[in-house]
Amino acid sequence: MVKPLFKVNTPNEVITMLKNHLNLKEITRNNIEEVDIKISLHRFLAEEIVAPANLPGFNRSIMDGYAIRAEDSFGATDALPSYLKIIGEIKMGVKPKFKINPGEVVKIPTGGMLPEGANAVMMVEYTEQIDDATVEARRSISPWENVVREDEDLKTGEIILRKGSRLRSQDIGVLAGIGKINIKIYKKPKIAIFSTGNEIIPAEGEPRIGQIRDINSYTLGACIKEAGGIPVYRGIIKDEVILLEQKIKKTIKEDEVEAVIISGGSSVGVRDITLEALDRLGKPGVLIHGVSVKPGKPTILAIADNRPIFGLPGHPVSAMIIFDLFINPLISWLQGGEYNYNSTKEIEAELTCNMVSDSGREDYIRVFVYEKNKKIYAEPILGKSGLISTMVRASGLIKIGLNIEGLEKGSKVMVRLF
Amino acid sequence: MVKPLFKVNTPNEVITMLKNHLNLKEITRNNIEEVDIKISLHRFLAEEIVAPANLPGFNRSIMDGYAIRAEDSFGATDALPSYLKIIGEIKMGVKPKFKINPGEVVKIPTGGMLPEGANAVMMVEYTEQIDDATVEARRSISPWENVVREDEDLKTGEIILRKGSRLRSQDIGVLAGIGKINIKIYKKPKIAIFSTGNEIIPAEGEPRIGQIRDINSYTLGACIKEAGGIPVYRGIIKDEVILLEQKIKKTIKEDEVEAVIISGGSSVGVRDITLEALDRLGKPGVLIHGVSVKPGKPTILAIADNRPIFGLPGHPVSAMIIFDLFINPLISWLQGGEYNYNSTKEIEAELTCNMVSDSGREDYIRVFVYEKNKKIYAEPILGKSGLISTMVRASGLIKIGLNIEGLEKGSKVMVRLF
């Protein structure tokens, strides 16, 4: 009745397999769109951005005061100020018509352009205006003090953002700053989700006794969105080889999805059906059957038609953990981006009890994080991986590495927050 | 020419002022919408969710094997197995018609419902089927082993999610699990953005010398989106009191925004104009003028018509830092949620050089984070707060608290990642 998982792979092996068997270059090359930068937050750039000109493009004051030749202030103090001649006032946004000669200054507001001959701005706080044409300067200032040089923000030809960058608010700001209001980005990958299991009914239905509602379509759909993809909900499917094969082929063709997730089928019979269906899809077929992760061991990965197809465990907790390990980074790669698992939000906490773990597998422990007397604690939430409520109560996950046999109470752990 | 900032407030005072002068209850009460849970990720719940029934609602096997009375396995070993009578097989999703009597078992797949009389599942690995009607059980198992009890995930009447919770993937999963596919959430707050400054031109324009493109509308718009709000771009506005007053009133009325951000106007003349315009909007008017934050000191906060109006500094870096301190949490409160600054993504790093800071103000230092020999370092990025490129090069910010006069090279710092 039972077949053992034929070979359990480590998470790193799965990642390597994915990278080796997918032609990401081909996928990304064909998935580029041009959009307004206003809708480009967290998207991945499909072009390199080079500064077309200097920014700000002129020497700009960052203070209210007087544009001055710094040399004219040298040695000035409260007791012995320099007396300088006011020859005019800078208007915002306009190129000054005058030139500063030795002993001359002009009034300048924050953001104003320095006139020719000026190389610094004396803050108004360090001056006193004597009459319409004369000001006392009471400090010595250095050349270029209180000035943003014309190329200080960006220099013509400088690379600002690289292809594959994930755009943050400030990156969008710099694009606006150079007038690049439309950019090429990679399309969000569409990912199809199927749930299997003859006991599963749609969430909107009323389960008869023995049936349960589909949870995984919803959690995985939300995970796809959070990772930057577009979920294509394909509903619940009966555990039949030909049907599964046909539905997967159909969604790849008609919905143009870049990957497929099938969740469910933790029973051996169903797993065999999924395996057979995935192997019929094309070369190279099933690559992974079983990973050394708990919860999440009965995971399947196949690749066909340059698309990964994942068979995730039916237990909601296991499915989310496996998603996070493999599909989360995949969604970045499909958009030409890198993915750095470690750069995501983590917090250090102290473990509140001993945790055992088998060597040779990665354990992911759900924890509740709380603060007490200014210290942060992580309290494991025990419970079977079929219980979605354990994830709802949890603040995050801690990982016990492959070669670690457990953690002691009081250990410092890194919690990956949800 | 210059007026000093009349009273500089600490960031905590600003937060308190916001909370005291805004009637958040009234705002949230009127901003509720009902949506499909599929589009509710990261939104804030406007209702309490209670389990309407037990989940899974029946005793469910988590293994392939035999549903059994645990008592019938007591004492069983490889050498001395129990012989049990197979009386049938459980079908997925169907309530079993039979009842288990002492000495009897039924075959059960993962996810199947336990029949009456059974209180455990013996894994198939620990059995051997002798003939159609007989199986050897080779382990002693405890009552309820390998079973999810009918109310183990959720109990009828249990509070699952509280009002004001920010929905994560697993929260959406649990809602699906109880069949709650439409929920009440708070609307995303709309926030208007104006840029001021006579030297500022639209990003799509070609600046003449002395002019620069509008960066803040784009960075702040993206920050609003990232925080969960909807930016309403209102463009660039001339520095005139009546015009500013009218435009703000118009966006509050016509766009139904919950808050207004005006950025720019770091020069004293423009700041005075903004102050006067904000004070004309209504009671209580301008509450804050100047905060003890660097960069970001010349920040204005007014409240009128139960809406906060922020005057942010014109320098892009300052504007982003002040946004993060005050408007980021505000966007959560406007949706009935809490905001925990500390729960956002942070990473510990070692500072690569000494940093000085004045006591009595919070300093935010832009840093580049890198890894070397398995250690994480934070390298300060120096540069004026007018330079957007410094934010583009930065990975995050470190804070030097109000009463700290600096940090030494090698100090451990927490970096708030972008």
Contacts between the chains, C-beta under 8 A, distances in Angstrom:
chain1	res1	chain2	res2	distance
A	1	B	64	7.0
A	1	B	124	5.3
A	1	B	129	7.6
A	2	B	64	6.5
A	2	B	124	5.0
A	2	B	125	6.4
A	37	B	218	6.5
A	38	B	218	7.0
A	38	B	221	6.2
A	38	B	222	8.0
A	38	B	231	8.0
A	38	B	233	7.3
A	41	B	222	4.7
A	41	B	225	5.4
A	41	B	226	6.3
A	42	B	226	7.8
A	55	B	212	7.5
A	55	B	388	8.0
A	55	B	389	7.5
A	56	B	212	5.1
A	57	B	207	6.7
A	57	B	209	6.7
A	57	B	212	7.2
A	58	B	209	5.5
A	58	B	210	5.8
A	60	B	212	7.7
A	60	B	386	7.5
A	62	B	266	7.9
A	62	B	315	7.7
A	62	B	384	6.0
A	62	B	386	5.7
A	64	B	1	6.9
A	64	B	2	6.5
A	64	B	267	5.4
A	64	B	268	5.2
A	91	B	198	7.7
A	92	B	197	6.8
A	92	B	198	4.1
A	92	B	199	4.4
A	92	B	210	7.9
A	92	B	267	7.7
A	93	B	197	7.8
A	93	B	198	4.8
A	93	B	199	3.5
A	93	B	200	7.6
A	93	B	201	7.9
A	93	B	208	7.8
A	93	B	210	5.4
A	93	B	211	4.9
A	94	B	210	5.3
A	95	B	208	7.1
A	95	B	209	4.7
A	95	B	210	4.6
A	96	B	210	7.7
A	109	B	267	3.9
A	109	B	268	7.7
A	109	B	269	6.4
A	109	B	270	7.8
A	110	B	266	4.5
A	110	B	267	3.9
A	110	B	268	7.9
A	110	B	314	7.6
A	111	B	197	6.2
A	111	B	199	5.3
A	111	B	266	6.7
A	111	B	267	6.2
A	111	B	314	6.9
A	112	B	199	7.4
A	112	B	210	7.8
A	112	B	267	7.9
A	113	B	209	7.1
A	113	B	210	4.2
A	124	B	1	5.3
A	124	B	2	5.1
A	124	B	268	7.9
A	125	B	2	6.4
A	129	B	1	7.7
A	148	B	384	5.9
A	148	B	386	5.4
A	148	B	387	6.9
A	152	B	383	7.8
A	152	B	384	7.5
A	152	B	387	6.4
A	153	B	386	7.4
A	153	B	387	4.6
A	153	B	388	6.3
A	153	B	389	5.0
A	154	B	389	5.6
A	160	B	389	7.3
A	160	B	392	6.6
A	161	B	392	7.2
A	168	B	222	7.5
A	168	B	418	5.1
A	169	B	219	4.9
A	169	B	220	7.8
A	169	B	222	3.7
A	169	B	223	4.8
A	169	B	226	6.3
A	169	B	320	6.7
A	169	B	418	7.6
A	170	B	219	5.9
A	170	B	316	7.4
A	170	B	320	6.6
A	170	B	388	6.1
A	170	B	391	3.7
A	170	B	392	5.3
A	170	B	394	7.8
A	170	B	418	7.1
A	171	B	392	5.8
A	172	B	218	5.0
A	172	B	219	6.5
A	172	B	221	7.8
A	172	B	222	4.7
A	173	B	215	4.5
A	173	B	216	7.4
A	173	B	218	5.1
A	173	B	219	3.6
A	173	B	222	7.5
A	173	B	316	5.7
A	173	B	388	5.0
A	173	B	391	7.3
A	173	B	392	8.0
A	174	B	215	7.4
A	174	B	388	5.0
A	174	B	389	6.4
A	174	B	391	8.0
A	174	B	392	5.1
A	175	B	218	7.3
A	176	B	203	4.0
A	176	B	213	6.0
A	176	B	214	6.4
A	176	B	215	5.1
A	176	B	217	7.3
A	176	B	218	3.9
A	176	B	219	7.8
A	177	B	203	7.5
A	177	B	212	7.5
A	177	B	213	5.5
A	177	B	215	4.7
A	177	B	388	5.6
A	178	B	213	7.6
A	179	B	203	5.9
A	179	B	204	6.6
A	179	B	205	7.3
A	179	B	206	7.2
A	179	B	213	5.8
A	181	B	203	5.3
A	181	B	204	5.1
A	197	B	92	6.8
A	197	B	93	7.9
A	197	B	111	6.2
A	198	B	91	7.7
A	198	B	92	4.1
A	198	B	93	4.9
A	199	B	92	4.4
A	199	B	93	3.5
A	199	B	111	5.3
A	199	B	112	7.4
A	199	B	113	8.0
A	200	B	93	7.6
A	201	B	93	7.9
A	203	B	176	4.0
A	203	B	177	7.5
A	203	B	179	5.9
A	203	B	181	5.3
A	204	B	179	6.7
A	204	B	181	5.1
A	205	B	179	7.3
A	206	B	179	7.1
A	207	B	57	6.7
A	208	B	93	7.8
A	208	B	95	7.1
A	209	B	57	6.7
A	209	B	58	5.4
A	209	B	95	4.6
A	209	B	113	7.1
A	210	B	58	5.8
A	210	B	92	7.9
A	210	B	93	5.4
A	210	B	94	5.3
A	210	B	95	4.6
A	210	B	96	7.7
A	210	B	112	7.8
A	210	B	113	4.1
A	211	B	93	4.8
A	212	B	55	7.5
A	212	B	56	5.1
A	212	B	57	7.3
A	212	B	60	7.7
A	212	B	177	7.5
A	213	B	176	6.0
A	213	B	177	5.5
A	213	B	178	7.6
A	213	B	179	5.8
A	214	B	176	6.4
A	215	B	173	4.6
A	215	B	174	7.4
A	215	B	176	5.1
A	215	B	177	4.7
A	216	B	173	7.4
A	217	B	176	7.3
A	218	B	37	6.5
A	218	B	38	7.0
A	218	B	169	8.0
A	218	B	172	5.0
A	218	B	173	5.1
A	218	B	175	7.3
A	218	B	176	3.9
A	219	B	169	4.9
A	219	B	170	5.8
A	219	B	172	6.5
A	219	B	173	3.6
A	219	B	176	7.8
A	220	B	169	7.8
A	221	B	38	6.2
A	221	B	172	7.8
A	222	B	38	7.9
A	222	B	41	4.7
A	222	B	168	7.6
A	222	B	169	3.7
A	222	B	172	4.8
A	222	B	173	7.5
A	223	B	169	4.8
A	225	B	41	5.4
A	226	B	41	6.3
A	226	B	42	7.8
A	226	B	169	6.3
A	231	B	38	7.9
A	233	B	38	7.3
A	266	B	62	7.9
A	266	B	110	4.5
A	266	B	111	6.7
A	267	B	64	5.4
A	267	B	92	7.7
A	267	B	109	3.9
A	267	B	110	3.9
A	267	B	111	6.2
A	267	B	112	7.9
A	268	B	64	5.2
A	268	B	109	7.7
A	268	B	110	7.8
A	268	B	124	7.9
A	269	B	64	7.9
A	269	B	109	6.3
A	270	B	109	7.8
A	314	B	110	7.5
A	314	B	111	6.8
A	315	B	62	7.7
A	316	B	170	7.4
A	316	B	173	5.7
A	320	B	169	6.7
A	320	B	170	6.6
A	343	B	347	7.6
A	343	B	417	6.7
A	344	B	345	6.7
A	345	B	344	6.7
A	345	B	345	3.3
A	345	B	346	7.4
A	345	B	417	7.7
A	346	B	345	7.4
A	346	B	346	7.9
A	346	B	347	6.9
A	347	B	343	7.6
A	347	B	346	6.9
A	348	B	348	6.8
A	383	B	152	7.8
A	384	B	62	6.0
A	384	B	148	5.9
A	384	B	152	7.5
A	386	B	60	7.5
A	386	B	62	5.7
A	386	B	148	5.4
A	386	B	153	7.4
A	387	B	148	6.9
A	387	B	152	6.4
A	387	B	153	4.6
A	388	B	55	8.0
A	388	B	153	6.3
A	388	B	170	6.2
A	388	B	173	5.0
A	388	B	174	5.0
A	388	B	177	5.6
A	389	B	55	7.6
A	389	B	153	5.0
A	389	B	154	5.6
A	389	B	160	7.3
A	389	B	174	6.3
A	391	B	170	3.7
A	391	B	173	7.3
A	391	B	174	8.0
A	392	B	160	6.6
A	392	B	161	7.2
A	392	B	170	5.3
A	392	B	171	5.8
A	392	B	173	8.0
A	392	B	174	5.1
A	394	B	170	7.8
A	417	B	343	6.7
A	417	B	345	7.7
A	418	B	168	5.0
A	418	B	169	7.5
A	418	B	170	7.1
